[in-house]
Amino acid sequence: MDRDELRAKRAKAGRARWAGTTVEQRREAATKASRAAQARAALARRLLAEYEAANGNSAA
């Protein structure tokens, strides 16, 4: 299976996942995913800050 076939298969699966859902349900799912991503980013920043503080340097 080449890259284009795989991409098409994934796109079809993505569309099928949302079949029969309302706009509100899709919006809620997007909001939940966005909040989860923000929480992961905040955790990464906090862990990096703790690492830098413990090692007395900057990882950047």
Contact map, one row per residue, 1 for C-alpha under 8 A:
111011000000000000000000000000000000000000000000000000000000
111111000000000000000000000000000000000000000000000000000000
111111100000000000000000000000000000000000000000000000000000
011111110000000000000000000000000000000000000000000000000000
111111111000000000000000000000000000000000000000000000000000
111111111100000000000000000000000000000000000000000000000000
001111111110000000000000000000000000000000000000000000000000
000111111111000000000000000000000000000000000000000000000000
000011111111100000000000000000000000000000000000000000000000
000001111111110000000000000000000000000000000000000000000000
000000111111111000000000000000000000000000000000000000000000
000000011111111100000000000000000000000000000000000000000000
000000001111111110000000000000000000000000000000000000000000
000000000111111111000000000000000000000000000000000000000000
000000000011111111100000000000000000000000000000000000000000
000000000001111111100000000000000000000000000000000000000000
000000000000111111100000000000000000000000000000000000000000
000000000000011111111000010000000000000000000000000000000000
000000000000001111111000000000000000000000000000000000000000
000000000000000001111100000000000000000000000000000000000000
000000000000000001111110110000000000000000000000000000000000
000000000000000000011111110000000000000000000000000000000000
000000000000000000001111111000000000000000000000000000000000
000000000000000000000111111100000000000000000000000000000000
000000000000000000001111111110000000000000000000000000000000
000000000000000001001111111111000000000000000000000000000000
000000000000000000000011111111100000000000000000000000000000
000000000000000000000001111111110000000000000000000000000000
000000000000000000000000111111111000000000000000000000000000
000000000000000000000000011111111100000000000000000000000000
000000000000000000000000001111111110000000000000000000000000
000000000000000000000000000111111111000000000000000000000000
000000000000000000000000000011111111100000000000000000000000
000000000000000000000000000001111111110000000000000000000000
000000000000000000000000000000111111111000000000000000000000
000000000000000000000000000000011111111100000000000000000000
000000000000000000000000000000001111111110000000000000000000
000000000000000000000000000000000111111111000000000000000000
000000000000000000000000000000000011111111100000000000000000
000000000000000000000000000000000001111111110000000000000000
000000000000000000000000000000000000111111111000000000000000
000000000000000000000000000000000000011111111100000000000000
000000000000000000000000000000000000001111111110000000000000
000000000000000000000000000000000000000111111111000000000000
000000000000000000000000000000000000000011111111100000000000
000000000000000000000000000000000000000001111111110000000000
000000000000000000000000000000000000000000111111111000000000
000000000000000000000000000000000000000000011111111100000010
000000000000000000000000000000000000000000001111111110000000
000000000000000000000000000000000000000000000111111111000000
000000000000000000000000000000000000000000000011111111100000
000000000000000000000000000000000000000000000001111111111110
000000000000000000000000000000000000000000000000111111111000
000000000000000000000000000000000000000000000000011111110000
000000000000000000000000000000000000000000000000001111111000
000000000000000000000000000000000000000000000000000111111100
000000000000000000000000000000000000000000000000000110111110
000000000000000000000000000000000000000000000000000100011111
000000000000000000000000000000000000000000000001000100001111
000000000000000000000000000000000000000000000000000000000111
